[in-house]
Amino acid sequence: MFGPIVAILVMATAAHLLRLGGFWLMGRVPLTRRVRRMLDALLGAVVAAAIVPIVAKAGIPAVLAIATVVVIMAARRNEFLAVSGGIAAVVLARGAGL
């Protein structure tokens, strides 16, 4: 009965300890130019790691949506417009049978 609750509490505790360990460890790493570049590139790597499996599974409509979002963000720097354009690209691609 209490097994799932205990498991959730143990996992939450482990996640928080890992996060605190990361803060503690990074507090001891000197922020050289190389480390700063790595940290700057980390967000892009995480986003790519999240998007690539989705694109691989969804196929051409997802590729068109990502391309649309990138173009709109480069041209307008408007997240709402970019997401709306990406959704429209998927709808049109699927409507065209892709």
URFENQUI-V576103 format. One record per backbone hydrogen bond with DSSP energy under -1.0 kcal/mol. CO is the residue of the C=O (numbers start at 1). NH is the residue of the N-H. E is the energy in kcal/mol with one decimal. If there is no record, write none. Layout:
# URFENQUI-V576103
co->CO nh->NH e->E
co->CO nh->NH e->E
This chain:
# URFENQUI-V576103
co->2 nh->6 e->-2.7
co->3 nh->7 e->-2.5
co->4 nh->8 e->-2.4
co->5 nh->9 e->-2.4
co->6 nh->10 e->-2.5
co->7 nh->11 e->-2.5
co->8 nh->12 e->-2.6
co->9 nh->13 e->-2.3
co->10 nh->14 e->-2.5
co->11 nh->15 e->-2.5
co->12 nh->16 e->-2.3
co->13 nh->17 e->-2.5
co->14 nh->18 e->-2.4
co->15 nh->19 e->-2.1
co->16 nh->20 e->-2.7
co->17 nh->21 e->-2.5
co->18 nh->22 e->-2.0
co->19 nh->23 e->-2.2
co->20 nh->24 e->-2.7
co->21 nh->25 e->-2.8
co->22 nh->26 e->-2.7
co->23 nh->27 e->-1.4
co->25 nh->28 e->-1.5
co->30 nh->32 e->-2.0
co->32 nh->36 e->-2.5
co->33 nh->37 e->-2.2
co->34 nh->38 e->-2.0
co->35 nh->39 e->-2.5
co->36 nh->40 e->-2.2
co->37 nh->41 e->-1.9
co->41 nh->45 e->-1.9
co->42 nh->46 e->-2.4
co->43 nh->47 e->-2.5
co->44 nh->48 e->-2.5
co->45 nh->49 e->-2.3
co->46 nh->50 e->-1.5
co->47 nh->51 e->-2.2
co->48 nh->52 e->-2.7
co->51 nh->55 e->-2.6
co->52 nh->56 e->-2.6
co->53 nh->57 e->-1.8
co->54 nh->58 e->-2.7
co->55 nh->59 e->-2.3
co->59 nh->63 e->-1.8
co->60 nh->64 e->-2.6
co->61 nh->65 e->-2.1
co->62 nh->66 e->-2.7
co->63 nh->67 e->-2.5
co->64 nh->68 e->-2.4
co->65 nh->69 e->-2.6
co->66 nh->70 e->-2.6
co->67 nh->71 e->-2.4
co->68 nh->72 e->-2.6
co->69 nh->73 e->-2.6
co->70 nh->74 e->-2.3
co->71 nh->75 e->-2.1
co->72 nh->76 e->-3.4
co->78 nh->82 e->-2.4
co->79 nh->83 e->-2.8
co->80 nh->84 e->-2.4
co->81 nh->85 e->-2.4
co->82 nh->86 e->-2.4
co->83 nh->87 e->-2.5
co->84 nh->88 e->-2.4
co->85 nh->89 e->-2.3
co->86 nh->90 e->-2.0
co->87 nh->91 e->-2.5
co->88 nh->92 e->-2.7
co->89 nh->93 e->-2.5
co->90 nh->94 e->-2.8
co->91 nh->95 e->-2.4
co->92 nh->96 e->-1.7
co->93 nh->98 e->-2.6
co->94 nh->97 e->-1.1
